[in-house]
C-alpha cells in the first residue's frame, strides 16, 4: 500500500468503516511508515477532542410543539422512485414502518392491560398541552385574572402565586381531564420551557414531601400541601424545577 492510498483511507479506518482486509493493509502500512502513523495519531487525537467537547442541548417545549404541529400539518411526500437505490430505500422504509407499527401496537396493548398510572396520565396531559392552541384556556400574566377564572369551572380553587420575580412568569390556566377527574392547571414558563401545575384534593391529610419521577423524558414532581395534591411537569432540568416547586410553595 502506498502512502496516498493509506491517507485516503485514514478517516474510514479511524471510524471503523473499512473491511477487515483493508484495515489489515492500513495496519501494516502504519507499522512501517512513520509519516502516515503520525497523520493517523493526529486524526485520532482530533476525533477524540471533538467527541469530548460535544455539548448536547435539549429542545425546549415550544420547539417540540412546533415540530409536532408541522409534522401533523404536512403529510410526507415521496417523489416518484426510479430503479435501484430509490426503490430499495422505499422498501426499507416500508419494512421499518411496519416493524415500528407492530411494536407500537404491542406497547398499546400492554399499557391497556396494565392501566395508565397517574404519572403517565399527567405527562400525557402535559404533552397534549404543547400542541398549539391547547396550552391555556385563559391567557394572562396576572394571577388576579387567572385565579377567578377557575370559579364555577372546577370544584377546587387552585393556588396561583405570582413568580415573575423568581424567573417563572405566569402564562395562564386551563381545565384538563386527568386520572378520571376534571382538574385545574396553572401554567408557568422558564425561558421557553413550559411548566404545568395540576391540583386536586389529596386523599390523605398528611403532607407528602416532594417526590420526583421521570416519564418519557419529562421531569415530574408530586407533593401535597394544605390538603391539596399537586403535580408539576416540565422538560425543564430537575434542579430548576425543584427551585420552581420551592418558590411555588413559599408563595402560596
Backbone as numpy.savetxt, mean C-alpha at the origin, in Angstrom:
# Nx Ny Nz CAx CAy CAz Cx Cy Cz
39.05 -16.68 -25.53 38.20 -15.48 -25.53 39.08 -14.24 -25.53
38.75 -13.29 -26.43 39.48 -12.03 -26.50 38.92 -11.04 -25.47
39.71 -10.01 -25.17 39.30 -9.01 -24.19 38.00 -8.30 -24.62
37.90 -8.03 -25.92 36.70 -7.35 -26.42 35.45 -8.17 -26.12
35.53 -9.48 -26.39 34.38 -10.36 -26.12 34.07 -10.40 -24.63
35.09 -10.45 -23.80 34.90 -10.52 -22.36 34.22 -9.26 -21.82
34.72 -8.11 -22.28 34.16 -6.84 -21.80 32.71 -6.66 -22.22
32.37 -7.18 -23.42 30.99 -7.08 -23.89 30.03 -7.91 -23.03
30.57 -8.98 -22.43 29.71 -9.88 -21.65 29.77 -9.64 -20.15
30.55 -8.66 -19.72 30.74 -8.45 -18.29 29.43 -8.10 -17.57
28.63 -7.22 -18.17 27.36 -6.84 -17.53 26.47 -8.06 -17.28
26.31 -8.88 -18.32 25.49 -10.08 -18.18 26.12 -11.07 -17.22
27.43 -11.10 -17.18 28.15 -12.00 -16.27 27.90 -11.62 -14.81
28.00 -10.33 -14.51 27.77 -9.85 -13.15 26.32 -10.08 -12.72
25.39 -9.96 -13.68 23.97 -10.14 -13.37 23.54 -11.60 -13.39
24.49 -12.51 -13.70 24.16 -13.94 -13.72 23.28 -14.33 -14.88
23.42 -13.65 -16.03 22.54 -13.90 -17.17 23.20 -14.71 -18.28
24.44 -15.13 -18.09 25.13 -15.92 -19.11 24.83 -17.41 -18.95
24.97 -18.13 -20.04 24.83 -19.59 -19.97 26.04 -20.15 -19.22
25.94 -21.37 -18.71 27.09 -21.95 -17.97 28.37 -21.97 -18.80
28.23 -22.25 -20.10 29.43 -22.32 -20.96 30.05 -20.93 -21.11
29.20 -19.90 -21.33 29.73 -18.54 -21.49 30.34 -18.04 -20.18
29.70 -18.34 -19.07 30.24 -17.92 -17.77 31.58 -18.57 -17.51
31.72 -19.85 -17.91 32.99 -20.53 -17.70 34.10 -19.89 -18.53
33.78 -19.50 -19.78 34.78 -18.84 -20.63 35.22 -17.51 -20.02
34.25 -16.74 -19.47 34.59 -15.46 -18.85 35.44 -15.70 -17.61
35.10 -16.71 -16.81 35.89 -17.05 -15.62 37.35 -17.29 -15.99
37.55 -18.09 -17.03 38.92 -18.44 -17.44 39.68 -17.22 -17.94
38.97 -16.35 -18.68 39.65 -15.16 -19.19 40.01 -14.20 -18.06
39.09 -14.02 -17.08 39.37 -13.12 -15.96 40.54 -13.62 -15.13
40.70 -14.92 -15.05 41.80 -15.49 -14.27 43.15 -15.22 -14.94
43.13 -14.99 -16.27 44.39 -14.82 -16.99 44.66 -13.38 -17.41
43.62 -12.51 -17.34 43.77 -11.14 -17.84 43.57 -10.15 -16.70
44.62 -9.47 -16.29 44.54 -8.53 -15.17 43.68 -7.32 -15.51
43.74 -6.84 -16.77 42.98 -5.66 -17.16 41.47 -5.93 -17.12
41.04 -7.06 -17.64 39.61 -7.41 -17.62 39.15 -7.72 -16.19
40.04 -8.32 -15.40 39.70 -8.61 -14.00 39.48 -7.32 -13.23
40.29 -6.28 -13.55 40.12 -4.99 -12.90 38.79 -4.34 -13.32
38.43 -4.46 -14.61 37.15 -3.93 -15.08 35.99 -4.66 -14.41
36.16 -5.97 -14.21 35.12 -6.76 -13.54 34.95 -6.31 -12.09
36.05 -6.10 -11.40 35.99 -5.68 -10.00 35.31 -4.31 -9.87
35.62 -3.40 -10.79 35.01 -2.08 -10.75 33.50 -2.17 -11.00
33.09 -3.05 -11.92 31.67 -3.21 -12.22 30.93 -3.81 -11.02
31.53 -4.78 -10.35 30.92 -5.39 -9.17 30.75 -4.36 -8.06
31.79 -3.53 -7.85 31.73 -2.51 -6.81 30.66 -1.47 -7.13
30.55 -1.08 -8.39 29.52 -0.12 -8.79 28.12 -0.69 -8.58
27.94 -1.95 -8.96 26.63 -2.60 -8.80 26.24 -2.67 -7.33
27.21 -3.02 -6.47 26.94 -3.12 -5.03 26.60 -1.75 -4.45
27.33 -0.72 -4.89 27.08 0.64 -4.39 25.69 1.12 -4.77
25.26 0.83 -5.99 23.93 1.24 -6.44 22.84 0.55 -5.64
23.00 -0.76 -5.41 21.99 -1.52 -4.66 21.90 -1.04 -3.22
23.05 -0.75 -2.60 23.03 -0.31 -1.21 22.45 1.09 -1.06
22.53 1.89 -2.12 22.05 3.27 -2.03 20.61 3.45 -2.47
19.97 2.33 -2.85 18.58 2.44 -3.30 17.67 2.88 -2.16
16.74 3.78 -2.45 15.74 4.22 -1.47 14.37 3.89 -2.03
13.59 3.14 -1.27 12.25 2.76 -1.72 11.22 3.69 -1.10
10.39 4.29 -1.94 9.35 5.20 -1.47 7.99 4.53 -1.64
7.15 4.64 -0.61 5.80 4.10 -0.68 4.87 5.14 -1.30
4.08 4.69 -2.24 3.13 5.60 -2.89 2.08 6.06 -1.88
1.77 7.34 -1.84 0.73 7.83 -0.91 -0.65 7.38 -1.35
-1.61 7.47 -0.45 -2.97 7.04 -0.73 -3.54 7.73 -1.96
-3.28 9.04 -2.09 -3.86 9.81 -3.19 -3.39 9.26 -4.53
-2.09 8.94 -4.63 -1.55 8.40 -5.88 -2.14 7.04 -6.18
-2.26 6.18 -5.14 -2.86 4.86 -5.34 -4.28 4.98 -5.87
-5.04 5.92 -5.29 -6.43 6.09 -5.70 -6.51 6.54 -7.16
-5.61 7.46 -7.56 -5.62 7.93 -8.94 -5.28 6.81 -9.92
-4.33 5.95 -9.53 -3.96 4.83 -10.40 -5.13 3.86 -10.54
-5.78 3.54 -9.38 -6.93 2.64 -9.45 -8.02 3.22 -10.34
-8.27 4.51 -10.19 -9.32 5.16 -10.96 -8.99 5.12 -12.45
-7.73 5.37 -12.79 -7.32 5.37 -14.20 -7.44 3.97 -14.80
-7.06 2.96 -14.03 -7.14 1.58 -14.53 -8.59 1.17 -14.77
-9.48 1.56 -13.82 -10.88 1.19 -13.96 -11.55 1.96 -15.10
-11.12 3.20 -15.32 -11.77 4.04 -16.32 -11.29 3.74 -17.74
-10.08 3.22 -17.90 -9.49 3.01 -19.22 -9.21 1.54 -19.43
-10.10 0.78 -20.11 -9.85 -0.64 -20.34 -8.61 -0.85 -21.18
-7.92 -1.91 -20.90 -6.68 -2.21 -21.61 -6.95 -2.44 -23.09
-6.08 -1.89 -23.94 -6.22 -2.07 -25.39 -5.03 -2.85 -25.90
-5.31 -3.97 -26.55 -4.24 -4.80 -27.09 -4.21 -4.61 -28.60
-3.12 -4.13 -29.18 -3.05 -3.93 -30.62 -3.09 -5.26 -31.34
-3.41 -5.22 -32.67 -3.42 -6.45 -33.45 -2.06 -7.09 -33.41
-2.05 -8.35 -33.06 -0.77 -9.04 -32.91 -0.38 -9.70 -34.20
0.90 -9.60 -34.53 1.40 -10.32 -35.68 1.85 -11.71 -35.28
2.76 -12.26 -36.04 3.27 -13.59 -35.71 4.44 -13.46 -34.76
4.90 -14.58 -34.24 6.12 -14.63 -33.45 5.95 -14.15 -32.04
6.81 -13.17 -31.64 6.89 -12.75 -30.25 5.58 -12.17 -29.75
4.86 -11.37 -30.56 3.62 -10.74 -30.11 2.61 -11.78 -29.68
2.42 -12.84 -30.50 1.46 -13.87 -30.13 1.90 -14.64 -28.91
3.17 -14.87 -28.80 3.68 -15.58 -27.63 3.42 -14.79 -26.37
3.63 -13.47 -26.44 3.40 -12.62 -25.26 1.94 -12.60 -24.87
1.04 -12.52 -25.87 -0.39 -12.50 -25.57 -0.82 -13.82 -24.96
-0.30 -14.92 -25.51 -0.65 -16.23 -24.96 -0.16 -16.36 -23.53
1.08 -15.87 -23.28 1.61 -15.92 -21.92 0.78 -15.07 -20.97
0.34 -13.90 -21.45 -0.49 -13.04 -20.61 -1.81 -13.72 -20.29
-2.38 -14.43 -21.28 -3.62 -15.15 -21.03 -3.47 -16.22 -19.98
-2.36 -16.96 -20.05 -2.10 -18.00 -19.04 -1.94 -17.38 -17.67
-1.21 -16.24 -17.61 -1.00 -15.58 -16.33 -2.31 -15.10 -15.74
-3.18 -14.50 -16.57 -4.48 -14.03 -16.09 -5.31 -15.18 -15.57
-5.30 -16.31 -16.30 -6.07 -17.47 -15.86 -5.58 -17.99 -14.52
-4.24 -18.02 -14.36 -3.68 -18.51 -13.11 -4.03 -17.59 -11.95
-3.91 -16.27 -12.20 -4.24 -15.31 -11.15 -5.71 -15.36 -10.80
-6.58 -15.55 -11.82 -8.01 -15.63 -11.56 -8.34 -16.84 -10.70
-7.69 -17.97 -10.99 -7.92 -19.17 -10.19 -7.49 -18.96 -8.75
-6.31 -18.33 -8.59 -5.82 -18.06 -7.24 -6.73 -17.11 -6.50
-7.23 -16.09 -7.22 -8.13 -15.13 -6.58 -9.43 -15.80 -6.17
-9.94 -16.71 -7.03 -11.18 -17.42 -6.70 -11.00 -18.26 -5.45
-9.88 -18.97 -5.37 -9.62 -19.78 -4.18 -9.52 -18.91 -2.94
-8.88 -17.74 -3.07 -8.74 -16.84 -1.92 -10.10 -16.33 -1.47
-10.97 -15.99 -2.44 -12.30 -15.49 -2.09 -13.11 -16.57 -1.38
-13.04 -17.79 -1.92 -13.77 -18.90 -1.28 -13.28 -19.13 0.13
-11.95 -19.06 0.31 -11.38 -19.26 1.65 -11.84 -18.17 2.60
-11.84 -16.90 2.12 -12.26 -15.79 2.98 -13.73 -15.90 3.34
-14.56 -16.36 2.41 -15.97 -16.48 2.71 -16.22 -17.56 3.75
-15.43 -18.65 3.63 -15.60 -19.72 4.61 -15.13 -19.29 5.98
-14.02 -18.50 6.00 -13.46 -18.10 7.28 -14.25 -16.95 7.90
-14.86 -16.13 7.04 -15.59 -14.97 7.55 -14.64 -13.80 7.75
-15.02 -12.61 7.30 -14.12 -11.45 7.41 -13.95 -11.01 8.85
-12.73 -10.63 9.20 -12.47 -10.11 10.54 -12.76 -8.62 10.53
-12.87 -8.04 11.73 -13.11 -6.60 11.81 -11.94 -5.84 11.20
-10.71 -6.35 11.44 -9.55 -5.67 10.86 -9.66 -5.59 9.34
-9.98 -6.72 8.68 -10.07 -6.72 7.23 -11.24 -5.88 6.74
-12.33 -5.86 7.52 -13.49 -5.06 7.14 -13.16 -3.57 7.20
-12.43 -3.17 8.24 -12.04 -1.76 8.39 -11.08 -1.36 7.28
-10.11 -2.22 6.98 -9.14 -1.90 5.93 -9.84 -1.86 4.56
-10.78 -2.78 4.33 -11.53 -2.76 3.07 -12.30 -1.45 2.92
-12.87 -0.96 4.02 -13.57 0.32 3.99 -12.60 1.45 3.68
-11.42 1.40 4.28 -10.40 2.43 4.03 -10.01 2.44 2.55
-9.78 1.26 1.98 -9.40 1.18 0.56 -10.53 1.70 -0.32
-11.76 1.34 0.02 -12.92 1.84 -0.73 -12.97 3.36 -0.72
-12.63 3.93 0.42 -12.72 5.39 0.56 -11.74 6.11 -0.35
-10.69 5.42 -0.81 -9.67 6.07 -1.64 -10.10 6.20 -3.09
-11.21 5.53 -3.46 -11.76 5.73 -4.80 -12.28 7.16 -4.87
-11.94 7.90 -5.90 -12.38 9.30 -5.98 -13.88 9.45 -5.74
-14.22 10.39 -4.85 -15.61 10.66 -4.54 -16.17 9.87 -3.37
-15.36 8.99 -2.78 -15.84 8.13 -1.69 -15.23 8.47 -0.34
-14.30 9.41 -0.30 -13.58 9.66 0.94 -14.45 10.37 1.98
-15.21 11.36 1.57 -15.99 12.16 2.52 -17.40 12.41 2.01
-18.35 12.48 2.95 -19.71 12.95 2.64 -19.84 14.43 2.98
-19.07 14.87 3.97 -19.02 16.28 4.31 -17.56 16.70 4.28
-17.25 17.73 3.53 -15.87 18.20 3.38 -15.71 19.50 4.14
-14.84 19.47 5.16 -14.60 20.69 5.93 -13.37 20.49 6.79
-12.61 21.56 6.95 -11.46 21.53 7.84 -11.82 22.05 9.22
-13.10 22.39 9.40 -13.59 22.95 10.67 -14.33 21.87 11.45
-13.84 21.52 12.63 -14.46 20.49 13.44 -15.90 20.83 13.81
-16.21 22.12 13.92 -17.55 22.55 14.31 -18.56 22.40 13.16
-18.06 22.14 11.97 -18.94 21.83 10.85 -19.12 20.32 10.69
-18.05 19.58 10.95 -18.08 18.13 10.74 -18.85 17.41 11.84
-18.59 17.75 13.10 -19.23 17.04 14.21 -20.76 17.13 14.18
-21.35 18.32 13.99 -22.82 18.38 13.94 -23.42 17.65 12.74
-22.63 17.47 11.69 -23.15 16.81 10.49 -23.59 15.38 10.79
-22.96 14.72 11.77 -23.29 13.34 12.09 -24.63 13.21 12.83
-25.14 14.30 13.40 -26.38 14.24 14.16 -27.53 13.72 13.29
-28.22 12.68 13.78 -29.34 12.11 13.04 -28.94 11.11 11.99
-27.66 10.99 11.70 -27.20 10.03 10.70 -26.65 8.75 11.32
-26.10 8.88 12.52 -25.59 7.71 13.27 -26.01 7.86 14.72
-25.96 6.74 15.46 -26.37 6.77 16.86 -25.29 7.30 17.79
-24.11 7.52 17.26 -22.96 7.94 18.07 -22.46 9.30 17.58
-22.17 10.18 18.51 -21.56 11.46 18.16 -20.05 11.31 18.30
-19.32 11.20 17.20 -17.88 10.92 17.29 -17.07 12.13 17.72
-15.93 11.86 18.29 -15.00 12.94 18.61 -14.38 13.45 17.31
-14.29 14.77 17.19 -13.70 15.37 15.99 -12.72 16.46 16.45
-11.60 16.06 17.03 -10.66 17.08 17.51 -9.96 17.79 16.36
-9.62 19.04 16.59 -8.84 19.78 15.60 -7.36 19.52 15.82
-6.70 18.98 14.81 -5.29 18.58 14.96 -4.39 19.28 13.95
-4.84 20.41 13.43 -4.02 21.12 12.45 -2.65 21.50 13.01
-2.62 21.95 14.26 -1.36 22.39 14.86 -0.39 21.23 15.03
-0.90 20.00 15.08 -0.05 18.82 15.22 0.37 18.26 13.86
-0.11 18.89 12.79 0.27 18.43 11.45 -0.67 17.39 10.88
-1.89 17.27 11.45 -2.87 16.32 10.95 -4.19 17.07 10.68
-4.27 17.83 9.61 -5.48 18.61 9.36 -6.70 17.74 9.09
-7.83 18.22 9.55 -9.11 17.55 9.31 -9.50 17.72 7.85
-10.02 16.63 7.26 -10.46 16.66 5.86 -11.98 16.69 5.78
-12.64 15.93 6.67 -14.10 15.86 6.64 -14.58 14.61 7.34
-15.75 14.15 6.95 -16.31 12.96 7.57 -17.28 12.26 6.63
-17.65 11.03 6.99 -18.62 10.28 6.19 -19.26 9.23 7.08
-20.31 8.62 6.57 -20.94 7.48 7.22 -20.59 6.24 6.40
-20.16 5.18 7.07 -19.77 3.96 6.37 -20.41 2.76 7.05
-20.22 1.59 6.44 -20.80 0.35 6.96 -19.67 -0.62 7.25
-19.43 -0.92 8.53 -18.31 -1.76 8.95 -18.79 -2.74 10.01
-18.43 -4.00 9.86 -18.76 -4.99 10.88 -20.25 -5.14 11.11
-21.04 -4.96 10.05 -22.48 -5.13 10.17 -23.20 -3.97 10.82
-22.56 -2.80 10.87 -23.20 -1.64 11.49 -22.82 -0.36 10.74
-23.68 0.63 10.86 -23.40 1.95 10.29 -22.56 2.73 11.29
-21.43 3.26 10.84 -20.51 3.92 11.77 -20.07 5.28 11.22
-19.75 6.20 12.12 -19.19 7.48 11.68 -17.69 7.34 11.42
-17.21 8.04 10.43 -15.78 8.03 10.10 -15.31 9.47 9.96
-14.30 9.83 10.72 -13.69 11.15 10.55 -12.38 10.97 9.78
-12.08 11.91 8.92 -10.94 11.77 8.00 -9.94 12.89 8.24
-8.69 12.49 8.42 -7.59 13.44 8.59 -6.53 13.14 7.52
-5.56 14.02 7.41 -4.49 13.80 6.43 -3.14 14.13 7.05
-2.13 13.57 6.44 -0.73 13.87 6.79 0.02 13.90 5.48
0.39 15.08 5.02 0.91 15.24 3.68 -0.14 14.68 2.69
0.16 13.67 1.90 -0.84 13.13 0.98 -1.42 11.81 1.48
-1.15 11.46 2.73 -1.65 10.21 3.31 -2.98 10.47 4.02
-3.97 9.65 3.75 -5.27 9.78 4.41 -5.33 8.89 5.67
-5.98 9.39 6.70 -6.18 8.65 7.95 -7.68 8.59 8.23
-8.25 7.39 8.23 -9.66 7.20 8.55 -9.78 6.77 10.01
-10.66 7.41 10.76 -10.89 7.06 12.17 -12.34 6.59 12.32
-12.52 5.32 12.68 -13.84 4.72 12.85 -14.19 4.67 14.34
-15.47 4.79 14.65 -15.88 4.78 16.07 -17.22 4.08 16.22
-17.34 3.30 17.29 -18.63 2.69 17.67 -18.57 2.33 19.14
-19.72 2.08 19.78 -19.72 1.76 21.21 -18.89 0.52 21.51
-18.08 0.60 22.55 -17.24 -0.53 22.93 -18.09 -1.61 23.60
-17.74 -2.88 23.36 -18.48 -3.97 23.98 -18.08 -4.16 25.44
-16.88 -3.73 25.78 -16.40 -3.84 27.16 -16.13 -2.44 27.70
-16.41 -2.28 28.97 -16.23 -0.95 29.57 -14.76 -0.62 29.81
-13.97 -1.63 30.09 -12.55 -1.33 30.41 -11.83 -0.82 29.16
-10.90 0.07 29.42 -10.16 0.67 28.31 -9.17 -0.32 27.71
-8.98 -0.23 26.42 -8.00 -1.06 25.73 -6.89 -0.14 25.24
-5.67 -0.44 25.65 -4.55 0.36 25.18 -4.35 0.09 23.69
-3.76 1.02 22.96 -3.64 0.85 21.50 -3.03 -0.49 21.09
-3.72 -1.19 20.20 -3.24 -2.44 19.61 -2.93 -2.17 18.15
-1.85 -2.75 17.66 -1.38 -2.46 16.30 -1.52 -3.69 15.40
-1.98 -3.45 14.18 -2.10 -4.50 13.18 -1.54 -3.99 11.86
-1.23 -4.93 10.98 -0.89 -4.60 9.61 -1.73 -5.48 8.71
-2.47 -4.87 7.82 -3.39 -5.60 6.95 -3.26 -5.05 5.53
-2.86 -5.91 4.60 -2.72 -5.53 3.19 -1.82 -4.32 2.99
-0.81 -4.21 3.83 0.13 -3.11 3.71 -0.28 -1.83 4.42
-1.45 -1.83 5.05 -1.92 -0.64 5.78 -1.70 -0.84 7.28
-1.40 0.25 7.97 -1.24 0.21 9.41 -2.58 0.49 10.09
-2.88 -0.30 11.11 -4.15 -0.18 11.82 -3.87 -0.08 13.31
-4.53 0.85 13.98 -4.43 0.98 15.44 -5.84 0.93 16.01
-6.03 0.06 17.01 -7.34 -0.07 17.66 -7.18 0.25 19.14
-8.14 1.00 19.70 -8.11 1.30 21.13 -9.52 1.69 21.59
-9.71 1.75 22.88 -11.00 2.23 23.41 -10.74 3.36 24.38
-11.73 4.26 24.46 -11.62 5.40 25.36 -13.03 5.92 25.64
-13.36 6.03 26.92 -14.66 6.57 27.30 -15.82 5.75 26.79
-15.66 4.43 26.74 -16.73 3.56 26.27 -16.89 3.52 24.76
-15.94 4.11 24.03 -15.98 4.12 22.57 -14.79 3.32 22.03
-15.06 2.45 21.08 -13.99 1.72 20.40 -13.62 2.50 19.14
-12.32 2.71 18.97 -11.84 3.51 17.84 -10.81 2.73 17.04
-10.83 2.94 15.73 -9.86 2.32 14.82 -9.31 3.40 13.90
-8.01 3.47 13.78 -7.37 4.40 12.85 -6.63 3.59 11.79
-6.85 3.92 10.52 -6.25 3.17 9.41 -5.58 4.13 8.45
-4.37 3.78 8.00 -3.66 4.63 7.04 -2.46 3.88 6.47
-1.95 4.36 5.33 -0.67 3.84 4.84 0.48 4.71 5.35
0.16 5.64 6.25 1.19 6.44 6.91 2.10 5.51 7.70
3.37 5.88 7.84 4.28 5.02 8.59 3.81 4.89 10.04
4.16 3.75 10.65 3.64 3.41 11.98 3.96 4.46 13.05
5.19 4.98 13.13 5.47 5.98 14.18 4.60 7.23 14.06
4.36 7.72 12.85 3.53 8.91 12.68 2.06 8.61 12.96
1.61 7.39 12.64 0.24 7.02 12.98 0.06 6.93 14.49
1.07 6.41 15.19 1.02 6.39 16.66 0.97 7.81 17.21
1.74 8.71 16.59 1.72 10.11 17.02 0.32 10.71 16.82
-0.30 10.36 15.69 -1.65 10.84 15.44 -2.62 10.36 16.52
-2.56 9.06 16.85 -3.46 8.48 17.85 -3.25 9.17 19.21
-1.99 9.42 19.54 -1.69 10.08 20.81 -2.28 11.48 20.86
-2.12 12.25 19.79 -2.66 13.61 19.77 -4.19 13.60 19.70
-4.74 12.63 18.96 -6.19 12.51 18.86 -6.79 12.29 20.26
-6.21 11.35 21.03 -6.72 11.07 22.36 -6.55 12.26 23.31
-5.42 12.95 23.18 -5.16 14.08 24.07 -6.08 15.26 23.79
-6.63 15.32 22.57 -7.45 16.48 22.19 -8.95 16.20 22.23
-9.33 15.00 22.60 -10.77 14.65 22.61 -11.52 15.43 23.68
